[in-house]
Amino acid sequence: MKATPTAIPEVLVIEPKVFGDARGFFFESFNGKAFDEAVGRHVEFVQDNHSRSAQGVLRGLHYQIQQPQGKLVRCVRGAVFDVAVDIRRSSPTFGQWVGEELSEDNHKQLWVPAGFAHGFLVLTETAEFLYKTTDYYAPAHERCIQWNDADLSIGWPDIGAPPQLSAKDAAGAALTRAELFE
């Protein structure tokens, strides 16, 4: 496993070693010991999630203000543009974002620690997205920041049409009015 820090050092791109031949491929998608070494501490995951979305669907920018979740995310079918936004007011990278294309072909994963908002845009006809979380889903504590907040200026890929949003995501708060982490 190769772990590469992004422009926000706590957010890591994880690349497994893939063994492939004419029959297909094999890789270890998660190894607790190797992952803990990569992030520099023990991380315990408590929940696995799986979503399927059509092209142009944008999910996010989500986070839980209580029971914050670290997420290890990957795309197993299709491709997505995945984004993590630092929403910790005391952080030197507060308000900054990083994005990475995750796909069934590149096998990359993104480690998004607690204290970050997370979202993704589906780039292919469909995408299936898997992620592990460090805390349980708590709908009462879920929050959403506008995907197109001018203060964030996220460089979402141009897909030729406006993204498809859920009602909850369309009603996301502006960063300046959102409940954030200290």
Secondary structure, 3 states (H helix, E strand, C coil): CEEEECCCCCCEEEECCCEEECCEEECCCCCHHHHHHHHCCCCCCCEEEEEEEECCEEEEEEEECCCCCCEEEEEEECEEEEEEEECECCCCCCCCEEEEEEECCCCCEEEECCCEEEEEEECCCEEEEEEEECCCCCHHHEEEECCCCCCCCCCCCCCCCCCECCHHHHCCECHHHCCCEC
